[in-house]
Amino acid sequence: MTKLAQWLWALALLGSAWAALTVGALGLELPSPCREVLWPLPAYLLVAAGCYALGTVGYRVATFHDCEDAARELQSQIQEARADLGRRGLRF
Amino acid sequence: MATGTDQVVGLGLLAVSLIIFTYYTVWVILLPFIDSEHIIHKYFLPRAYAVAIPLAVGLLLLLFVGLFITYVMLKNRQVTKKAQ
């Protein structure tokens, strides 16, 4: 089974479980606070996943290991190459 | 470690995501278990907005993505026309 099929299966199973519980099709008398938490659950999971993604990106951007010397060296090499190619007639 | 604006932007993103996550978690998960007389309910909108606002934001995002794709495709077509 492909990854897509697996994901869709899992989504379908969880989705139907959530729908069955929210609509009350299983005949379970869930306490009121539990029902209140249950029905926005898909939206909550999506928002939580989005926050996790955003936070991870932000954290990795903030803790990325810069190499300032290498960056400066690379920039000077780029200038050199541009000058050299410009001399040989290549237009940017 | 990253420097300058990178650090600021990264930590800013992290802070924003934590704030949104905490507020939303309290709103959706914790509030139903807190007595409706408690003062904390004053700081949260009615429950229906907990689904409506993310839905609206998601649709807006889709709109922007669609507009961006349209813009890029139109610009591409003009460039091809000019090349011809």
Backbone of each chain as nested JSON, in Angstrom:
{
  "chains": [
    {"id": "A", "residues": [
      {"number": 1, "name": "MET", "atoms": {"N": [0.852, -1.207, 0.0], "CA": [0.0, 0.0, 0.0], "C": [0.876, 1.242, 0.0]}},
      {"number": 2, "name": "THR", "atoms": {"N": [0.539, 2.221, -0.818], "CA": [1.347, 3.438, -0.881], "C": [1.135, 4.282, 0.373]}},
      {"number": 3, "name": "LYS", "atoms": {"N": [2.081, 5.249, 0.575], "CA": [1.975, 6.123, 1.728], "C": [0.686, 6.914, 1.697]}},
      {"number": 4, "name": "LEU", "atoms": {"N": [0.316, 7.384, 0.504], "CA": [-0.916, 8.164, 0.376], "C": [-2.107, 7.34, 0.827]}},
      {"number": 5, "name": "ALA", "atoms": {"N": [-2.152, 6.076, 0.354], "CA": [-3.259, 5.212, 0.735], "C": [-3.288, 5.008, 2.243]}},
      {"number": 6, "name": "GLN", "atoms": {"N": [-2.112, 4.841, 2.854], "CA": [-2.063, 4.668, 4.312], "C": [-2.612, 5.881, 5.038]}},
      {"number": 7, "name": "TRP", "atoms": {"N": [-2.139, 7.072, 4.582], "CA": [-2.613, 8.301, 5.229], "C": [-4.118, 8.44, 5.089]}},
      {"number": 8, "name": "LEU", "atoms": {"N": [-4.636, 8.166, 3.864], "CA": [-6.074, 8.308, 3.642], "C": [-6.857, 7.324, 4.503]}},
      {"number": 9, "name": "TRP", "atoms": {"N": [-6.354, 6.103, 4.616], "CA": [-6.99, 5.11, 5.482], "C": [-7.078, 5.624, 6.926]}},
      {"number": 10, "name": "ALA", "atoms": {"N": [-5.91, 6.056, 7.421], "CA": [-5.879, 6.536, 8.811], "C": [-6.845, 7.699, 9.002]}},
      {"number": 11, "name": "LEU", "atoms": {"N": [-6.829, 8.654, 8.043], "CA": [-7.739, 9.8, 8.128], "C": [-9.188, 9.337, 8.115]}},
      {"number": 12, "name": "ALA", "atoms": {"N": [-9.502, 8.388, 7.21], "CA": [-10.88, 7.919, 7.117], "C": [-11.316, 7.254, 8.423]}},
      {"number": 13, "name": "LEU", "atoms": {"N": [-10.439, 6.415, 8.995], "CA": [-10.789, 5.734, 10.243], "C": [-11.025, 6.727, 11.373]}},
      {"number": 14, "name": "LEU", "atoms": {"N": [-10.031, 7.621, 11.568], "CA": [-10.164, 8.588, 12.655], "C": [-11.348, 9.513, 12.421]}},
      {"number": 15, "name": "GLY", "atoms": {"N": [-11.532, 9.91, 11.156], "CA": [-12.642, 10.802, 10.838], "C": [-13.981, 10.168, 11.123]}},
      {"number": 16, "name": "SER", "atoms": {"N": [-14.129, 8.922, 10.748], "CA": [-15.41, 8.267, 10.993], "C": [-15.63, 8.03, 12.483]}},
      {"number": 17, "name": "ALA", "atoms": {"N": [-14.538, 7.722, 13.217], "CA": [-14.684, 7.563, 14.669], "C": [-15.153, 8.866, 15.294]}},
      {"number": 18, "name": "TRP", "atoms": {"N": [-14.527, 9.985, 14.864], "CA": [-14.901, 11.287, 15.4], "C": [-16.34, 11.629, 15.059]}},
      {"number": 19, "name": "ALA", "atoms": {"N": [-16.724, 11.377, 13.793], "CA": [-18.082, 11.694, 13.362], "C": [-19.101, 10.875, 14.15]}},
      {"number": 20, "name": "ALA", "atoms": {"N": [-18.788, 9.573, 14.31], "CA": [-19.723, 8.713, 15.037], "C": [-19.909, 9.203, 16.476]}},
      {"number": 21, "name": "LEU", "atoms": {"N": [-18.786, 9.587, 17.108], "CA": [-18.892, 10.051, 18.496], "C": [-19.617, 11.381, 18.592]}},
      {"number": 22, "name": "THR", "atoms": {"N": [-19.328, 12.289, 17.644], "CA": [-19.929, 13.629, 17.72], "C": [-21.429, 13.576, 17.488]}},
      {"number": 23, "name": "VAL", "atoms": {"N": [-21.845, 12.769, 16.496], "CA": [-23.269, 12.697, 16.178], "C": [-24.017, 11.882, 17.227]}},
      {"number": 24, "name": "GLY", "atoms": {"N": [-23.284, 11.038, 17.953], "CA": [-23.938, 10.239, 18.987], "C": [-24.48, 8.941, 18.446]}},
      {"number": 25, "name": "ALA", "atoms": {"N": [-23.938, 8.499, 17.279], "CA": [-24.468, 7.304, 16.635], "C": [-24.19, 6.033, 17.431]}},
      {"number": 26, "name": "LEU", "atoms": {"N": [-23.188, 6.134, 18.362], "CA": [-22.873, 4.915, 19.116], "C": [-23.733, 4.768, 20.365]}},
      {"number": 27, "name": "GLY", "atoms": {"N": [-24.577, 5.76, 20.6], "CA": [-25.474, 5.662, 21.748], "C": [-24.782, 5.824, 23.086]}},
      {"number": 28, "name": "LEU", "atoms": {"N": [-23.534, 6.398, 23.071], "CA": [-22.825, 6.639, 24.325], "C": [-23.255, 7.983, 24.902]}},
      {"number": 29, "name": "GLU", "atoms": {"N": [-23.546, 8.014, 26.201], "CA": [-23.9, 9.289, 26.818], "C": [-22.637, 9.919, 27.394]}},
      {"number": 30, "name": "LEU", "atoms": {"N": [-21.907, 10.665, 26.509], "CA": [-20.684, 11.303, 26.983], "C": [-21.022, 12.51, 27.848]}},
      {"number": 31, "name": "PRO", "atoms": {"N": [-20.225, 12.756, 28.917], "CA": [-20.467, 13.954, 29.732], "C": [-20.303, 15.219, 28.905]}},
      {"number": 32, "name": "SER", "atoms": {"N": [-21.04, 16.273, 29.288], "CA": [-21.089, 17.503, 28.478], "C": [-19.724, 18.113, 28.183]}},
      {"number": 33, "name": "PRO", "atoms": {"N": [-18.802, 18.274, 29.161], "CA": [-17.5, 18.856, 28.799], "C": [-16.775, 18.028, 27.742]}},
      {"number": 34, "name": "CYS", "atoms": {"N": [-16.897, 16.693, 27.793], "CA": [-16.221, 15.853, 26.806], "C": [-16.777, 16.114, 25.411]}},
      {"number": 35, "name": "ARG", "atoms": {"N": [-18.097, 16.278, 25.321], "CA": [-18.667, 16.562, 24.002], "C": [-18.195, 17.922, 23.507]}},
      {"number": 36, "name": "GLU", "atoms": {"N": [-18.091, 18.893, 24.446], "CA": [-17.642, 20.233, 24.08], "C": [-16.219, 20.214, 23.535]}},
      {"number": 37, "name": "VAL", "atoms": {"N": [-15.374, 19.329, 24.097], "CA": [-13.992, 19.224, 23.608], "C": [-13.952, 18.458, 22.3]}},
      {"number": 38, "name": "LEU", "atoms": {"N": [-14.88, 17.494, 22.13], "CA": [-14.79, 16.578, 20.995], "C": [-15.073, 17.253, 19.657]}},
      {"number": 39, "name": "TRP", "atoms": {"N": [-16.14, 18.083, 19.604], "CA": [-16.542, 18.515, 18.265], "C": [-15.557, 19.461, 17.571]}},
      {"number": 40, "name": "PRO", "atoms": {"N": [-14.792, 20.344, 18.287], "CA": [-13.798, 21.12, 17.524], "C": [-12.469, 20.39, 17.336]}},
      {"number": 41, "name": "LEU", "atoms": {"N": [-12.397, 19.12, 17.708], "CA": [-11.099, 18.419, 17.736], "C": [-10.342, 18.438, 16.406]}},
      {"number": 42, "name": "PRO", "atoms": {"N": [-10.975, 18.185, 15.237], "CA": [-10.215, 18.261, 13.98], "C": [-9.58, 19.623, 13.755]}},
      {"number": 43, "name": "ALA", "atoms": {"N": [-10.358, 20.689, 13.997], "CA": [-9.809, 22.037, 13.842], "C": [-8.642, 22.244, 14.801]}},
      {"number": 44, "name": "TYR", "atoms": {"N": [-8.8, 21.752, 16.031], "CA": [-7.726, 21.921, 17.018], "C": [-6.456, 21.224, 16.577]}},
      {"number": 45, "name": "LEU", "atoms": {"N": [-6.6, 19.978, 16.074], "CA": [-5.409, 19.23, 15.649], "C": [-4.712, 19.928, 14.488]}},
      {"number": 46, "name": "LEU", "atoms": {"N": [-5.517, 20.488, 13.555], "CA": [-4.919, 21.204, 12.436], "C": [-4.147, 22.424, 12.921]}},
      {"number": 47, "name": "VAL", "atoms": {"N": [-4.762, 23.207, 13.8], "CA": [-4.099, 24.406, 14.314], "C": [-2.847, 24.013, 15.085]}},
      {"number": 48, "name": "ALA", "atoms": {"N": [-2.93, 22.961, 15.892], "CA": [-1.762, 22.527, 16.665], "C": [-0.634, 22.092, 15.739]}},
      {"number": 49, "name": "ALA", "atoms": {"N": [-0.973, 21.344, 14.662], "CA": [0.046, 20.92, 13.707], "C": [0.675, 22.122, 13.032]}},
      {"number": 50, "name": "GLY", "atoms": {"N": [-0.16, 23.115, 12.667], "CA": [0.37, 24.329, 12.057], "C": [1.303, 25.068, 12.997]}},
      {"number": 51, "name": "CYS", "atoms": {"N": [0.913, 25.188, 14.267], "CA": [1.77, 25.87, 15.244], "C": [3.081, 25.124, 15.405]}},
      {"number": 52, "name": "TYR", "atoms": {"N": [3.021, 23.801, 15.44], "CA": [4.241, 23.014, 15.579], "C": [5.173, 23.262, 14.401]}},
      {"number": 53, "name": "ALA", "atoms": {"N": [4.606, 23.265, 13.178], "CA": [5.424, 23.5, 11.991], "C": [6.065, 24.88, 12.049]}},
      {"number": 54, "name": "LEU", "atoms": {"N": [5.238, 25.903, 12.357], "CA": [5.755, 27.269, 12.422], "C": [6.84, 27.398, 13.474]}},
      {"number": 55, "name": "GLY", "atoms": {"N": [6.587, 26.821, 14.649], "CA": [7.556, 26.901, 15.734], "C": [8.861, 26.211, 15.385]}},
      {"number": 56, "name": "THR", "atoms": {"N": [8.774, 25.024, 14.758], "CA": [9.991, 24.301, 14.383], "C": [10.804, 25.101, 13.379]}},
      {"number": 57, "name": "VAL", "atoms": {"N": [10.113, 25.67, 12.378], "CA": [10.813, 26.485, 11.386], "C": [11.502, 27.654, 12.071]}},
      {"number": 58, "name": "GLY", "atoms": {"N": [10.771, 28.354, 12.938], "CA": [11.342, 29.506, 13.633], "C": [12.547, 29.108, 14.477]}},
      {"number": 59, "name": "TYR", "atoms": {"N": [12.414, 28.014, 15.209], "CA": [13.509, 27.574, 16.068], "C": [14.744, 27.217, 15.25]}},
      {"number": 60, "name": "ARG", "atoms": {"N": [14.532, 26.501, 14.136], "CA": [15.683, 26.088, 13.323], "C": [16.332, 27.283, 12.652]}},
      {"number": 61, "name": "VAL", "atoms": {"N": [15.523, 28.294, 12.267], "CA": [16.103, 29.507, 11.695], "C": [16.954, 30.21, 12.744]}},
      {"number": 62, "name": "ALA", "atoms": {"N": [16.458, 30.263, 13.985], "CA": [17.176, 30.992, 15.019], "C": [18.447, 30.281, 15.449]}},
      {"number": 63, "name": "THR", "atoms": {"N": [18.487, 28.949, 15.373], "CA": [19.647, 28.225, 15.881], "C": [20.543, 27.698, 14.768]}},
      {"number": 64, "name": "PHE", "atoms": {"N": [20.304, 28.184, 13.54], "CA": [21.125, 27.701, 12.433], "C": [22.566, 28.143, 12.631]}},
      {"number": 65, "name": "HIS", "atoms": {"N": [23.518, 27.244, 12.325], "CA": [24.927, 27.59, 12.543], "C": [25.471, 28.348, 11.35]}},
      {"number": 66, "name": "ASP", "atoms": {"N": [25.562, 29.679, 11.518], "CA": [26.151, 30.498, 10.455], "C": [27.652, 30.305, 10.409]}},
      {"number": 67, "name": "CYS", "atoms": {"N": [28.237, 30.394, 9.206], "CA": [29.685, 30.411, 9.087], "C": [30.052, 31.736, 8.458]}},
      {"number": 68, "name": "GLU", "atoms": {"N": [30.298, 32.767, 9.309], "CA": [30.461, 34.127, 8.778], "C": [31.69, 34.231, 7.891]}},
      {"number": 69, "name": "ASP", "atoms": {"N": [32.804, 33.552, 8.307], "CA": [34.026, 33.625, 7.487], "C": [33.799, 33.037, 6.121]}},
      {"number": 70, "name": "ALA", "atoms": {"N": [33.179, 31.862, 6.111], "CA": [32.928, 31.21, 4.825], "C": [32.018, 32.071, 3.967]}},
      {"number": 71, "name": "ALA", "atoms": {"N": [31.038, 32.73, 4.596], "CA": [30.118, 33.573, 3.833], "C": [30.875, 34.737, 3.196]}},
      {"number": 72, "name": "ARG", "atoms": {"N": [31.738, 35.391, 4.002], "CA": [32.499, 36.516, 3.456], "C": [33.406, 36.055, 2.324]}},
      {"number": 73, "name": "GLU", "atoms": {"N": [34.064, 34.901, 2.545], "CA": [34.962, 34.368, 1.51], "C": [34.198, 34.104, 0.221]}},
      {"number": 74, "name": "LEU", "atoms": {"N": [33.011, 33.499, 0.371], "CA": [32.191, 33.19, -0.795], "C": [31.801, 34.457, -1.529]}},
      {"number": 75, "name": "GLN", "atoms": {"N": [31.402, 35.505, -0.778], "CA": [31.02, 36.764, -1.42], "C": [32.182, 37.343, -2.22]}},
      {"number": 76, "name": "SER", "atoms": {"N": [33.383, 37.325, -1.627], "CA": [34.526, 37.897, -2.355], "C": [34.831, 37.066, -3.597]}},
      {"number": 77, "name": "GLN", "atoms": {"N": [34.673, 35.755, -3.488], "CA": [34.898, 34.899, -4.664], "C": [33.888, 35.201, -5.757]}},
      {"number": 78, "name": "ILE", "atoms": {"N": [32.624, 35.488, -5.342], "CA": [31.598, 35.83, -6.324], "C": [31.979, 37.122, -7.031]}},
      {"number": 79, "name": "GLN", "atoms": {"N": [32.46, 38.13, -6.252], "CA": [32.869, 39.395, -6.876], "C": [33.98, 39.152, -7.89]}},
      {"number": 80, "name": "GLU", "atoms": {"N": [34.961, 38.352, -7.468], "CA": [36.071, 38.025, -8.369], "C": [35.574, 37.417, -9.669]}},
      {"number": 81, "name": "ALA", "atoms": {"N": [34.675, 36.402, -9.52], "CA": [34.184, 35.693, -10.7], "C": [33.426, 36.638, -11.617]}},
      {"number": 82, "name": "ARG", "atoms": {"N": [32.599, 37.533, -10.99], "CA": [31.839, 38.488, -11.81], "C": [32.772, 39.378, -12.602]}},
      {"number": 83, "name": "ALA", "atoms": {"N": [33.821, 39.91, -11.894], "CA": [34.777, 40.795, -12.578], "C": [35.46, 40.049, -13.707]}},
      {"number": 84, "name": "ASP", "atoms": {"N": [35.88, 38.829, -13.419], "CA": [36.594, 38.04, -14.411], "C": [35.731, 37.786, -15.648]}},
      {"number": 85, "name": "LEU", "atoms": {"N": [34.493, 37.321, -15.406], "CA": [33.609, 37.035, -16.529], "C": [33.238, 38.311, -17.269]}},
      {"number": 86, "name": "GLY", "atoms": {"N": [33.105, 39.418, -16.511], "CA": [32.799, 40.686, -17.17], "C": [33.924, 41.102, -18.105]}},
      {"number": 87, "name": "ARG", "atoms": {"N": [35.146, 40.862, -17.652], "CA": [36.285, 41.166, -18.51], "C": [36.263, 40.342, -19.777]}},
      {"number": 88, "name": "ARG", "atoms": {"N": [35.814, 39.085, -19.662], "CA": [35.787, 38.209, -20.842], "C": [34.575, 38.466, -21.711]}},
      {"number": 89, "name": "GLY", "atoms": {"N": [33.75, 39.405, -21.316], "CA": [32.695, 39.812, -22.224], "C": [31.3, 39.335, -21.841]}},
      {"number": 90, "name": "LEU", "atoms": {"N": [31.15, 38.579, -20.778], "CA": [29.821, 38.098, -20.409], "C": [29.048, 39.19, -19.718]}},
      {"number": 91, "name": "ARG", "atoms": {"N": [27.847, 39.495, -20.154], "CA": [27.046, 40.552, -19.564], "C": [26.025, 39.955, -18.59]}},
      {"number": 92, "name": "PHE", "atoms": {"N": [25.874, 40.6, -17.44], "CA": [24.891, 40.115, -16.443], "C": [23.592, 40.898, -16.579]}}
    ]},
    {"id": "B", "residues": [
      {"number": 1, "name": "MET", "atoms": {"N": [25.524, 29.638, 15.996], "CA": [24.186, 30.236, 16.128], "C": [23.956, 31.265, 15.029]}},
      {"number": 2, "name": "ALA", "atoms": {"N": [22.722, 31.414, 14.62], "CA": [22.398, 32.428, 13.612], "C": [22.569, 33.811, 14.196]}},
      {"number": 3, "name": "THR", "atoms": {"N": [22.654, 34.8, 13.338], "CA": [22.94, 36.146, 13.843], "C": [21.87, 37.133, 13.422]}},
      {"number": 4, "name": "GLY", "atoms": {"N": [21.833, 38.255, 14.105], "CA": [21.048, 39.422, 13.7], "C": [19.589, 39.12, 13.429]}},
      {"number": 5, "name": "THR", "atoms": {"N": [19.14, 39.546, 12.245], "CA": [17.717, 39.45, 11.932], "C": [17.238, 37.994, 11.91]}},
      {"number": 6, "name": "ASP", "atoms": {"N": [18.13, 37.078, 11.519], "CA": [17.738, 35.673, 11.509], "C": [17.251, 35.231, 12.878]}},
      {"number": 7, "name": "GLN", "atoms": {"N": [18.03, 35.579, 13.903], "CA": [17.662, 35.174, 15.252], "C": [16.347, 35.806, 15.674]}},
      {"number": 8, "name": "VAL", "atoms": {"N": [16.198, 37.118, 15.366], "CA": [14.988, 37.837, 15.767], "C": [13.764, 37.219, 15.1]}},
      {"number": 9, "name": "VAL", "atoms": {"N": [13.875, 37.024, 13.775], "CA": [12.735, 36.453, 13.04], "C": [12.417, 35.058, 13.548]}},
      {"number": 10, "name": "GLY", "atoms": {"N": [13.454, 34.227, 13.716], "CA": [13.224, 32.86, 14.167], "C": [12.561, 32.807, 15.524]}},
      {"number": 11, "name": "LEU", "atoms": {"N": [13.115, 33.561, 16.473], "CA": [12.528, 33.553, 17.814], "C": [11.137, 34.166, 17.806]}},
      {"number": 12, "name": "GLY", "atoms": {"N": [10.938, 35.174, 16.936], "CA": [9.611, 35.768, 16.814], "C": [8.585, 34.747, 16.36]}},
      {"number": 13, "name": "LEU", "atoms": {"N": [8.937, 33.983, 15.324], "CA": [8.038, 32.93, 14.841], "C": [7.729, 31.937, 15.947]}},
      {"number": 14, "name": "LEU", "atoms": {"N": [8.792, 31.529, 16.668], "CA": [8.609, 30.558, 17.747], "C": [7.658, 31.104, 18.804]}},
      {"number": 15, "name": "ALA", "atoms": {"N": [7.861, 32.379, 19.184], "CA": [7.007, 32.982, 20.206], "C": [5.559, 33.049, 19.74]}},
      {"number": 16, "name": "VAL", "atoms": {"N": [5.352, 33.495, 18.492], "CA": [3.985, 33.6, 17.958], "C": [3.309, 32.241, 17.978]}},
      {"number": 17, "name": "SER", "atoms": {"N": [4.04, 31.221, 17.519], "CA": [3.415, 29.895, 17.466], "C": [3.076, 29.392, 18.862]}},
      {"number": 18, "name": "LEU", "atoms": {"N": [3.942, 29.681, 19.856], "CA": [3.655, 29.242, 21.226], "C": [2.435, 29.957, 21.791]}},
      {"number": 19, "name": "ILE", "atoms": {"N": [2.352, 31.278, 21.516], "CA": [1.215, 32.053, 22.035], "C": [-0.083, 31.511, 21.459]}},
      {"number": 20, "name": "ILE", "atoms": {"N": [-0.094, 31.341, 20.107], "CA": [-1.312, 30.85, 19.467], "C": [-1.676, 29.48, 20.021]}},
      {"number": 21, "name": "PHE", "atoms": {"N": [-0.659, 28.6, 20.155], "CA": [-0.937, 27.245, 20.63], "C": [-1.514, 27.255, 22.037]}},
      {"number": 22, "name": "THR", "atoms": {"N": [-0.914, 28.046, 22.927], "CA": [-1.391, 28.064, 24.314], "C": [-2.815, 28.588, 24.392]}},
      {"number": 23, "name": "TYR", "atoms": {"N": [-3.063, 29.767, 23.735], "CA": [-4.396, 30.354, 23.791], "C": [-5.426, 29.379, 23.245]}},
      {"number": 24, "name": "TYR", "atoms": {"N": [-5.12, 28.777, 22.082], "CA": [-6.075, 27.88, 21.448], "C": [-6.31, 26.633, 22.283]}},
      {"number": 25, "name": "THR", "atoms": {"N": [-5.228, 26.108, 22.903], "CA": [-5.402, 24.915, 23.738], "C": [-6.299, 25.211, 24.929]}},
      {"number": 26, "name": "VAL", "atoms": {"N": [-6.03, 26.358, 25.602], "CA": [-6.896, 26.705, 26.738], "C": [-8.335, 26.831, 26.267]}},
      {"number": 27, "name": "TRP", "atoms": {"N": [-8.529, 27.496, 25.115], "CA": [-9.87, 27.749, 24.597], "C": [-10.617, 26.442, 24.328]}},
      {"number": 28, "name": "VAL", "atoms": {"N": [-9.963, 25.533, 23.558], "CA": [-10.673, 24.34, 23.09], "C": [-10.684, 23.233, 24.137]}},
      {"number": 29, "name": "ILE", "atoms": {"N": [-9.517, 23.011, 24.807], "CA": [-9.408, 21.822, 25.658], "C": [-9.763, 22.106, 27.116]}},
      {"number": 30, "name": "LEU", "atoms": {"N": [-9.297, 23.256, 27.637], "CA": [-9.43, 23.454, 29.078], "C": [-10.729, 24.115, 29.501]}},
      {"number": 31, "name": "LEU", "atoms": {"N": [-11.217, 25.08, 28.675], "CA": [-12.384, 25.851, 29.117], "C": [-13.616, 25.012, 29.459]}},
      {"number": 32, "name": "PRO", "atoms": {"N": [-13.942, 23.944, 28.669], "CA": [-15.154, 23.18, 29.018], "C": [-15.104, 22.59, 30.424]}},
      {"number": 33, "name": "PHE", "atoms": {"N": [-13.889, 22.389, 30.939], "CA": [-13.793, 21.785, 32.269], "C": [-13.752, 22.812, 33.379]}},
      {"number": 34, "name": "ILE", "atoms": {"N": [-13.796, 24.111, 33.008], "CA": [-13.765, 25.159, 34.026], "C": [-15.174, 25.65, 34.244]}},
      {"number": 35, "name": "ASP", "atoms": {"N": [-15.516, 25.831, 35.504], "CA": [-16.825, 26.304, 35.9], "C": [-17.239, 27.542, 35.12]}},
      {"number": 36, "name": "SER", "atoms": {"N": [-18.458, 27.564, 34.599], "CA": [-18.868, 28.669, 33.733], "C": [-18.951, 30.001, 34.475]}},
      {"number": 37, "name": "GLU", "atoms": {"N": [-18.842, 29.958, 35.819], "CA": [-18.899, 31.205, 36.584], "C": [-17.525, 31.852, 36.684]}},
      {"number": 38, "name": "HIS", "atoms": {"N": [-16.469, 31.086, 36.345], "CA": [-15.096, 31.563, 36.535], "C": [-14.811, 32.77, 35.652]}},
      {"number": 39, "name": "ILE", "atoms": {"N": [-13.963, 33.692, 36.145], "CA": [-13.69, 34.949, 35.455], "C": [-12.926, 34.729, 34.149]}},
      {"number": 40, "name": "ILE", "atoms": {"N": [-12.25, 33.56, 34.008], "CA": [-11.386, 33.364, 32.841], "C": [-12.181, 33.34, 31.541]}},
      {"number": 41, "name": "HIS", "atoms": {"N": [-13.483, 32.968, 31.634], "CA": [-14.294, 32.889, 30.418], "C": [-14.45, 34.24, 29.738]}},
      {"number": 42, "name": "LYS", "atoms": {"N": [-14.191, 35.327, 30.505], "CA": [-14.327, 36.669, 29.941], "C": [-13.301, 36.902, 28.822]}},
      {"number": 43, "name": "TYR", "atoms": {"N": [-12.152, 36.162, 28.892], "CA": [-11.081, 36.426, 27.943], "C": [-11.184, 35.613, 26.67]}},
      {"number": 44, "name": "PHE", "atoms": {"N": [-12.258, 34.819, 26.55], "CA": [-12.373, 33.953, 25.383], "C": [-13.696, 34.184, 24.683]}},
      {"number": 45, "name": "LEU", "atoms": {"N": [-13.629, 34.153, 23.316], "CA": [-14.84, 34.319, 22.516], "C": [-15.73, 33.086, 22.647]}},
      {"number": 46, "name": "PRO", "atoms": {"N": [-16.984, 33.205, 22.201], "CA": [-17.856, 32.023, 22.178], "C": [-17.222, 30.88, 21.4]}},
      {"number": 47, "name": "ARG", "atoms": {"N": [-17.565, 29.679, 21.77], "CA": [-16.879, 28.487, 21.29], "C": [-16.914, 28.316, 19.773]}},
      {"number": 48, "name": "ALA", "atoms": {"N": [-18.011, 28.786, 19.153], "CA": [-18.142, 28.587, 17.709], "C": [-16.996, 29.238, 16.949]}},
      {"number": 49, "name": "TYR", "atoms": {"N": [-16.451, 30.333, 17.501], "CA": [-15.354, 31.021, 16.832], "C": [-14.077, 30.193, 16.805]}},
      {"number": 50, "name": "ALA", "atoms": {"N": [-13.995, 29.189, 17.703], "CA": [-12.796, 28.35, 17.748], "C": [-12.634, 27.541, 16.478]}},
      {"number": 51, "name": "VAL", "atoms": {"N": [-13.744, 27.296, 15.766], "CA": [-13.662, 26.605, 14.471], "C": [-13.764, 27.606, 13.336]}},
      {"number": 52, "name": "ALA", "atoms": {"N": [-14.585, 28.665, 13.549], "CA": [-14.829, 29.611, 12.462], "C": [-13.581, 30.397, 12.094]}},
      {"number": 53, "name": "ILE", "atoms": {"N": [-12.82, 30.846, 13.111], "CA": [-11.651, 31.681, 12.817], "C": [-10.565, 30.901, 12.085]}},
      {"number": 54, "name": "PRO", "atoms": {"N": [-10.141, 29.694, 12.55], "CA": [-9.153, 28.946, 11.759], "C": [-9.654, 28.616, 10.36]}},
      {"number": 55, "name": "LEU", "atoms": {"N": [-10.946, 28.337, 10.226], "CA": [-11.488, 28.047, 8.899], "C": [-11.347, 29.258, 7.982]}},
      {"number": 56, "name": "ALA", "atoms": {"N": [-11.721, 30.435, 8.501], "CA": [-11.618, 31.651, 7.7], "C": [-10.164, 31.935, 7.329]}},
      {"number": 57, "name": "VAL", "atoms": {"N": [-9.259, 31.778, 8.302], "CA": [-7.839, 32.018, 8.024], "C": [-7.333, 31.048, 6.969]}},
      {"number": 58, "name": "GLY", "atoms": {"N": [-7.744, 29.777, 7.074], "CA": [-7.324, 28.776, 6.091], "C": [-7.801, 29.131, 4.698]}},
      {"number": 59, "name": "LEU", "atoms": {"N": [-9.058, 29.588, 4.596], "CA": [-9.585, 29.972, 3.287], "C": [-8.836, 31.175, 2.734]}},
      {"number": 60, "name": "LEU", "atoms": {"N": [-8.512, 32.133, 3.61], "CA": [-7.739, 33.299, 3.167], "C": [-6.376, 32.871, 2.627]}},
      {"number": 61, "name": "LEU", "atoms": {"N": [-5.727, 31.945, 3.358], "CA": [-4.43, 31.448, 2.903], "C": [-4.547, 30.817, 1.523]}},
      {"number": 62, "name": "LEU", "atoms": {"N": [-5.589, 29.978, 1.337], "CA": [-5.801, 29.349, 0.034], "C": [-5.992, 30.404, -1.045]}},
      {"number": 63, "name": "LEU", "atoms": {"N": [-6.74, 31.461, -0.681], "CA": [-6.964, 32.549, -1.635], "C": [-5.65, 33.18, -2.056]}},
      {"number": 64, "name": "PHE", "atoms": {"N": [-4.783, 33.465, -1.073], "CA": [-3.514, 34.098, -1.402], "C": [-2.642, 33.185, -2.249]}},
      {"number": 65, "name": "VAL", "atoms": {"N": [-2.617, 31.889, -1.886], "CA": [-1.83, 30.947, -2.675], "C": [-2.335, 30.913, -4.108]}},
      {"number": 66, "name": "GLY", "atoms": {"N": [-3.672, 30.858, -4.286], "CA": [-4.245, 30.849, -5.628], "C": [-3.918, 32.104, -6.404]}},
      {"number": 67, "name": "LEU", "atoms": {"N": [-4.022, 33.272, -5.731], "CA": [-3.707, 34.532, -6.407], "C": [-2.247, 34.565, -6.835]}},
      {"number": 68, "name": "PHE", "atoms": {"N": [-1.359, 34.088, -5.923], "CA": [0.058, 34.085, -6.257], "C": [0.333, 33.212, -7.471]}},
      {"number": 69, "name": "ILE", "atoms": {"N": [-0.257, 32.008, -7.492], "CA": [-0.054, 31.103, -8.62], "C": [-0.565, 31.739, -9.909]}},
      {"number": 70, "name": "THR", "atoms": {"N": [-1.769, 32.375, -9.826], "CA": [-2.317, 33.043, -11.013], "C": [-1.363, 34.114, -11.517]}},
      {"number": 71, "name": "TYR", "atoms": {"N": [-0.86, 34.921, -10.568], "CA": [0.038, 36.014, -10.946], "C": [1.278, 35.47, -11.648]}},
      {"number": 72, "name": "VAL", "atoms": {"N": [1.899, 34.428, -11.076], "CA": [3.115, 33.878, -11.65], "C": [2.842, 33.296, -13.035]}},
      {"number": 73, "name": "MET", "atoms": {"N": [1.692, 32.599, -13.164], "CA": [1.38, 31.995, -14.465], "C": [1.137, 33.053, -15.532]}},
      {"number": 74, "name": "LEU", "atoms": {"N": [0.442, 34.141, -15.149], "CA": [0.192, 35.206, -16.121], "C": [1.502, 35.859, -16.557]}},
      {"number": 75, "name": "LYS", "atoms": {"N": [2.384, 36.104, -15.536], "CA": [3.658, 36.727, -15.874], "C": [4.459, 35.834, -16.824]}},
      {"number": 76, "name": "ASN", "atoms": {"N": [4.41, 34.518, -16.585], "CA": [5.109, 33.57, -17.449], "C": [4.61, 33.629, -18.878]}},
      {"number": 77, "name": "ARG", "atoms": {"N": [3.255, 33.713, -19.013], "CA": [2.676, 33.702, -20.347], "C": [3.091, 34.948, -21.129]}},
      {"number": 78, "name": "GLN", "atoms": {"N": [3.15, 36.084, -20.409], "CA": [3.555, 37.325, -21.083], "C": [4.99, 37.23, -21.553]}},
      {"number": 79, "name": "VAL", "atoms": {"N": [5.847, 36.617, -20.701], "CA": [7.254, 36.481, -21.08], "C": [7.389, 35.602, -22.314]}},
      {"number": 80, "name": "THR", "atoms": {"N": [6.601, 34.496, -22.343], "CA": [6.664, 33.609, -23.512], "C": [6.207, 34.336, -24.762]}},
      {"number": 81, "name": "LYS", "atoms": {"N": [5.149, 35.149, -24.607], "CA": [4.617, 35.888, -25.77], "C": [5.671, 36.849, -26.294]}},
      {"number": 82, "name": "LYS", "atoms": {"N": [6.37, 37.541, -25.353], "CA": [7.39, 38.502, -25.779], "C": [8.521, 37.789, -26.497]}},
      {"number": 83, "name": "ALA", "atoms": {"N": [8.896, 36.59, -25.977], "CA": [9.996, 35.844, -26.593], "C": [9.643, 35.436, -28.014]}},
      {"number": 84, "name": "GLN", "atoms": {"N": [8.297, 35.191, -28.235], "CA": [7.895, 34.85, -29.594], "C": [7.884, 36.131, -30.424]}}
    ]}
  ]
}
